[in-house]
């Protein structure tokens, strides 16, 4: 299917206060990440390369021990197997993450 309606995609809780809606093709995946205020995405890693962009709000992102506060329009790259985590502040935030290859655990 070449067209999607993001708001019609089922939400999946991935961490306490963090949910995703995903779209995927054969070799790429988009994940819209909703972070509730004060939510934490625990440190983790995966074999997938990940790039992302902040769509709304601000949050702190730590990649391989380097922490930055990101705001709307900021982008990031997380190489394969590199540990990373995120922490939201007082306001909700939304990010778009892109994975290659698609994450099987994020597919519906």
mmCIF file of the C-alpha atoms, coordinates in Angstrom:
data_MODEL
# 
_entry.id   MODEL 
# 
loop_
_atom_site.group_PDB 
_atom_site.id 
_atom_site.type_symbol 
_atom_site.label_atom_id 
_atom_site.label_alt_id 
_atom_site.label_comp_id 
_atom_site.label_asym_id 
_atom_site.label_entity_id 
_atom_site.label_seq_id 
_atom_site.pdbx_PDB_ins_code 
_atom_site.Cartn_x 
_atom_site.Cartn_y 
_atom_site.Cartn_z 
_atom_site.occupancy 
_atom_site.B_iso_or_equiv 
_atom_site.pdbx_formal_charge 
_atom_site.auth_seq_id 
_atom_site.auth_comp_id 
_atom_site.auth_asym_id 
_atom_site.auth_atom_id 
_atom_site.pdbx_PDB_model_num 
ATOM 1   C CA . UNK A 1 1   ? 0.000  0.000  0.000  1.00 0.00 ? 1   UNK A CA 1 
ATOM 2   C CA . UNK A 1 2   ? 1.640  3.300  -1.048 1.00 0.00 ? 2   UNK A CA 1 
ATOM 3   C CA . UNK A 1 3   ? -0.455 5.669  1.125  1.00 0.00 ? 3   UNK A CA 1 
ATOM 4   C CA . UNK A 1 4   ? -0.992 5.786  4.885  1.00 0.00 ? 4   UNK A CA 1 
ATOM 5   C CA . UNK A 1 5   ? -2.974 7.846  7.389  1.00 0.00 ? 5   UNK A CA 1 
ATOM 6   C CA . UNK A 1 6   ? -0.767 8.172  10.463 1.00 0.00 ? 6   UNK A CA 1 
ATOM 7   C CA . UNK A 1 7   ? -3.629 8.799  12.871 1.00 0.00 ? 7   UNK A CA 1 
ATOM 8   C CA . UNK A 1 8   ? -5.264 5.534  11.759 1.00 0.00 ? 8   UNK A CA 1 
ATOM 9   C CA . UNK A 1 9   ? -2.215 3.451  12.704 1.00 0.00 ? 9   UNK A CA 1 
ATOM 10  C CA . UNK A 1 10  ? -2.465 1.497  15.949 1.00 0.00 ? 10  UNK A CA 1 
ATOM 11  C CA . UNK A 1 11  ? -0.396 2.862  18.852 1.00 0.00 ? 11  UNK A CA 1 
ATOM 12  C CA . UNK A 1 12  ? 2.053  0.554  20.580 1.00 0.00 ? 12  UNK A CA 1 
ATOM 13  C CA . UNK A 1 13  ? 3.453  1.303  24.049 1.00 0.00 ? 13  UNK A CA 1 
ATOM 14  C CA . UNK A 1 14  ? 7.235  0.782  23.999 1.00 0.00 ? 14  UNK A CA 1 
ATOM 15  C CA . UNK A 1 15  ? 8.213  2.397  27.322 1.00 0.00 ? 15  UNK A CA 1 
ATOM 16  C CA . UNK A 1 16  ? 6.184  3.885  30.166 1.00 0.00 ? 16  UNK A CA 1 
ATOM 17  C CA . UNK A 1 17  ? 4.861  7.152  28.705 1.00 0.00 ? 17  UNK A CA 1 
ATOM 18  C CA . UNK A 1 18  ? 6.269  6.484  25.223 1.00 0.00 ? 18  UNK A CA 1 
ATOM 19  C CA . UNK A 1 19  ? 4.162  5.091  22.382 1.00 0.00 ? 19  UNK A CA 1 
ATOM 20  C CA . UNK A 1 20  ? 4.737  4.666  18.655 1.00 0.00 ? 20  UNK A CA 1 
ATOM 21  C CA . UNK A 1 21  ? 2.773  4.434  15.424 1.00 0.00 ? 21  UNK A CA 1 
ATOM 22  C CA . UNK A 1 22  ? 4.723  2.760  12.641 1.00 0.00 ? 22  UNK A CA 1 
ATOM 23  C CA . UNK A 1 23  ? 4.634  2.527  8.863  1.00 0.00 ? 23  UNK A CA 1 
ATOM 24  C CA . UNK A 1 24  ? 6.978  0.266  6.950  1.00 0.00 ? 24  UNK A CA 1 
ATOM 25  C CA . UNK A 1 25  ? 8.018  -0.999 3.601  1.00 0.00 ? 25  UNK A CA 1 
ATOM 26  C CA . UNK A 1 26  ? 10.338 -3.845 2.762  1.00 0.00 ? 26  UNK A CA 1 
ATOM 27  C CA . UNK A 1 27  ? 13.586 -2.060 3.705  1.00 0.00 ? 27  UNK A CA 1 
ATOM 28  C CA . UNK A 1 28  ? 12.616 1.012  5.742  1.00 0.00 ? 28  UNK A CA 1 
ATOM 29  C CA . UNK A 1 29  ? 10.369 1.936  8.667  1.00 0.00 ? 29  UNK A CA 1 
ATOM 30  C CA . UNK A 1 30  ? 8.965  5.222  9.969  1.00 0.00 ? 30  UNK A CA 1 
ATOM 31  C CA . UNK A 1 31  ? 8.028  5.407  13.631 1.00 0.00 ? 31  UNK A CA 1 
ATOM 32  C CA . UNK A 1 32  ? 6.136  8.375  15.070 1.00 0.00 ? 32  UNK A CA 1 
ATOM 33  C CA . UNK A 1 33  ? 7.102  8.531  18.743 1.00 0.00 ? 33  UNK A CA 1 
ATOM 34  C CA . UNK A 1 34  ? 4.809  10.240 21.273 1.00 0.00 ? 34  UNK A CA 1 
ATOM 35  C CA . UNK A 1 35  ? 6.516  11.126 24.549 1.00 0.00 ? 35  UNK A CA 1 
ATOM 36  C CA . UNK A 1 36  ? 4.342  12.090 27.494 1.00 0.00 ? 36  UNK A CA 1 
ATOM 37  C CA . UNK A 1 37  ? 5.688  14.684 29.965 1.00 0.00 ? 37  UNK A CA 1 
ATOM 38  C CA . UNK A 1 38  ? 8.544  13.320 32.113 1.00 0.00 ? 38  UNK A CA 1 
ATOM 39  C CA . UNK A 1 39  ? 8.632  9.993  30.232 1.00 0.00 ? 39  UNK A CA 1 
ATOM 40  C CA . UNK A 1 40  ? 11.921 8.132  29.890 1.00 0.00 ? 40  UNK A CA 1 
ATOM 41  C CA . UNK A 1 41  ? 13.063 5.852  27.093 1.00 0.00 ? 41  UNK A CA 1 
ATOM 42  C CA . UNK A 1 42  ? 15.546 3.607  28.903 1.00 0.00 ? 42  UNK A CA 1 
ATOM 43  C CA . UNK A 1 43  ? 19.008 3.087  27.485 1.00 0.00 ? 43  UNK A CA 1 
ATOM 44  C CA . UNK A 1 44  ? 18.985 0.411  24.803 1.00 0.00 ? 44  UNK A CA 1 
ATOM 45  C CA . UNK A 1 45  ? 20.566 -0.544 21.498 1.00 0.00 ? 45  UNK A CA 1 
ATOM 46  C CA . UNK A 1 46  ? 19.541 -2.476 18.404 1.00 0.00 ? 46  UNK A CA 1 
ATOM 47  C CA . UNK A 1 47  ? 21.168 -3.581 15.143 1.00 0.00 ? 47  UNK A CA 1 
ATOM 48  C CA . UNK A 1 48  ? 19.063 -1.136 13.098 1.00 0.00 ? 48  UNK A CA 1 
ATOM 49  C CA . UNK A 1 49  ? 20.448 2.193  11.918 1.00 0.00 ? 49  UNK A CA 1 
ATOM 50  C CA . UNK A 1 50  ? 18.150 4.973  13.157 1.00 0.00 ? 50  UNK A CA 1 
ATOM 51  C CA . UNK A 1 51  ? 17.715 8.587  12.093 1.00 0.00 ? 51  UNK A CA 1 
ATOM 52  C CA . UNK A 1 52  ? 15.160 10.934 13.529 1.00 0.00 ? 52  UNK A CA 1 
ATOM 53  C CA . UNK A 1 53  ? 13.766 14.423 13.742 1.00 0.00 ? 53  UNK A CA 1 
ATOM 54  C CA . UNK A 1 54  ? 11.871 16.292 16.447 1.00 0.00 ? 54  UNK A CA 1 
ATOM 55  C CA . UNK A 1 55  ? 8.407  17.246 15.181 1.00 0.00 ? 55  UNK A CA 1 
ATOM 56  C CA . UNK A 1 56  ? 7.016  18.830 18.372 1.00 0.00 ? 56  UNK A CA 1 
ATOM 57  C CA . UNK A 1 57  ? 8.342  19.797 21.786 1.00 0.00 ? 57  UNK A CA 1 
ATOM 58  C CA . UNK A 1 58  ? 11.781 19.217 23.254 1.00 0.00 ? 58  UNK A CA 1 
ATOM 59  C CA . UNK A 1 59  ? 13.537 16.260 24.859 1.00 0.00 ? 59  UNK A CA 1 
ATOM 60  C CA . UNK A 1 60  ? 16.995 15.173 25.921 1.00 0.00 ? 60  UNK A CA 1 
ATOM 61  C CA . UNK A 1 61  ? 18.599 12.502 23.761 1.00 0.00 ? 61  UNK A CA 1 
ATOM 62  C CA . UNK A 1 62  ? 21.730 10.638 24.818 1.00 0.00 ? 62  UNK A CA 1 
ATOM 63  C CA . UNK A 1 63  ? 23.687 8.763  22.140 1.00 0.00 ? 63  UNK A CA 1 
ATOM 64  C CA . UNK A 1 64  ? 26.777 6.813  23.196 1.00 0.00 ? 64  UNK A CA 1 
ATOM 65  C CA . UNK A 1 65  ? 27.089 8.945  26.356 1.00 0.00 ? 65  UNK A CA 1 
ATOM 66  C CA . UNK A 1 66  ? 26.695 12.307 24.552 1.00 0.00 ? 66  UNK A CA 1 
ATOM 67  C CA . UNK A 1 67  ? 23.545 14.159 25.716 1.00 0.00 ? 67  UNK A CA 1 
ATOM 68  C CA . UNK A 1 68  ? 21.828 16.997 23.872 1.00 0.00 ? 68  UNK A CA 1 
ATOM 69  C CA . UNK A 1 69  ? 18.562 18.852 24.320 1.00 0.00 ? 69  UNK A CA 1 
ATOM 70  C CA . UNK A 1 70  ? 16.716 18.695 21.005 1.00 0.00 ? 70  UNK A CA 1 
ATOM 71  C CA . UNK A 1 71  ? 13.877 20.918 19.806 1.00 0.00 ? 71  UNK A CA 1 
ATOM 72  C CA . UNK A 1 72  ? 11.496 21.016 16.855 1.00 0.00 ? 72  UNK A CA 1 
ATOM 73  C CA . UNK A 1 73  ? 13.444 20.692 13.605 1.00 0.00 ? 73  UNK A CA 1 
ATOM 74  C CA . UNK A 1 74  ? 16.557 19.101 15.129 1.00 0.00 ? 74  UNK A CA 1 
ATOM 75  C CA . UNK A 1 75  ? 17.698 15.781 13.653 1.00 0.00 ? 75  UNK A CA 1 
ATOM 76  C CA . UNK A 1 76  ? 19.897 12.936 14.860 1.00 0.00 ? 76  UNK A CA 1 
ATOM 77  C CA . UNK A 1 77  ? 21.634 9.727  13.750 1.00 0.00 ? 77  UNK A CA 1 
ATOM 78  C CA . UNK A 1 78  ? 22.013 6.631  15.904 1.00 0.00 ? 78  UNK A CA 1 
ATOM 79  C CA . UNK A 1 79  ? 24.374 4.076  14.341 1.00 0.00 ? 79  UNK A CA 1 
ATOM 80  C CA . UNK A 1 80  ? 23.740 0.340  14.629 1.00 0.00 ? 80  UNK A CA 1 
ATOM 81  C CA . UNK A 1 81  ? 24.307 -1.198 18.073 1.00 0.00 ? 81  UNK A CA 1 
ATOM 82  C CA . UNK A 1 82  ? 24.999 2.145  19.799 1.00 0.00 ? 82  UNK A CA 1 
ATOM 83  C CA . UNK A 1 83  ? 23.378 2.672  23.221 1.00 0.00 ? 83  UNK A CA 1 
ATOM 84  C CA . UNK A 1 84  ? 20.912 5.546  23.438 1.00 0.00 ? 84  UNK A CA 1 
ATOM 85  C CA . UNK A 1 85  ? 18.121 6.900  25.647 1.00 0.00 ? 85  UNK A CA 1 
ATOM 86  C CA . UNK A 1 86  ? 15.691 9.823  25.806 1.00 0.00 ? 86  UNK A CA 1 
ATOM 87  C CA . UNK A 1 87  ? 13.990 11.898 28.482 1.00 0.00 ? 87  UNK A CA 1 
ATOM 88  C CA . UNK A 1 88  ? 11.012 14.220 28.011 1.00 0.00 ? 88  UNK A CA 1 
ATOM 89  C CA . UNK A 1 89  ? 10.520 17.409 29.997 1.00 0.00 ? 89  UNK A CA 1 
ATOM 90  C CA . UNK A 1 90  ? 7.335  19.135 31.252 1.00 0.00 ? 90  UNK A CA 1 
ATOM 91  C CA . UNK A 1 91  ? 5.624  19.181 27.854 1.00 0.00 ? 91  UNK A CA 1 
ATOM 92  C CA . UNK A 1 92  ? 4.827  16.277 25.507 1.00 0.00 ? 92  UNK A CA 1 
ATOM 93  C CA . UNK A 1 93  ? 7.084  15.734 22.508 1.00 0.00 ? 93  UNK A CA 1 
ATOM 94  C CA . UNK A 1 94  ? 6.802  13.973 19.151 1.00 0.00 ? 94  UNK A CA 1 
ATOM 95  C CA . UNK A 1 95  ? 9.653  12.593 17.064 1.00 0.00 ? 95  UNK A CA 1 
ATOM 96  C CA . UNK A 1 96  ? 9.850  10.797 13.745 1.00 0.00 ? 96  UNK A CA 1 
ATOM 97  C CA . UNK A 1 97  ? 12.317 7.895  13.776 1.00 0.00 ? 97  UNK A CA 1 
ATOM 98  C CA . UNK A 1 98  ? 13.390 6.096  10.628 1.00 0.00 ? 98  UNK A CA 1 
ATOM 99  C CA . UNK A 1 99  ? 14.856 2.599  10.862 1.00 0.00 ? 99  UNK A CA 1 
ATOM 100 C CA . UNK A 1 100 ? 16.729 0.512  8.342  1.00 0.00 ? 100 UNK A CA 1 
ATOM 101 C CA . UNK A 1 101 ? 16.073 -2.328 8.137  1.00 0.00 ? 101 UNK A CA 1 
ATOM 102 C CA . UNK A 1 102 ? 12.556 -2.244 9.644  1.00 0.00 ? 102 UNK A CA 1 
ATOM 103 C CA . UNK A 1 103 ? 12.287 -3.400 13.246 1.00 0.00 ? 103 UNK A CA 1 
ATOM 104 C CA . UNK A 1 104 ? 10.353 -6.657 13.384 1.00 0.00 ? 104 UNK A CA 1 
ATOM 105 C CA . UNK A 1 105 ? 9.410  -5.977 17.025 1.00 0.00 ? 105 UNK A CA 1 
ATOM 106 C CA . UNK A 1 106 ? 7.698  -2.727 15.978 1.00 0.00 ? 106 UNK A CA 1 
ATOM 107 C CA . UNK A 1 107 ? 5.593  -4.242 13.216 1.00 0.00 ? 107 UNK A CA 1 
ATOM 108 C CA . UNK A 1 108 ? 1.944  -4.819 14.113 1.00 0.00 ? 108 UNK A CA 1 
# 
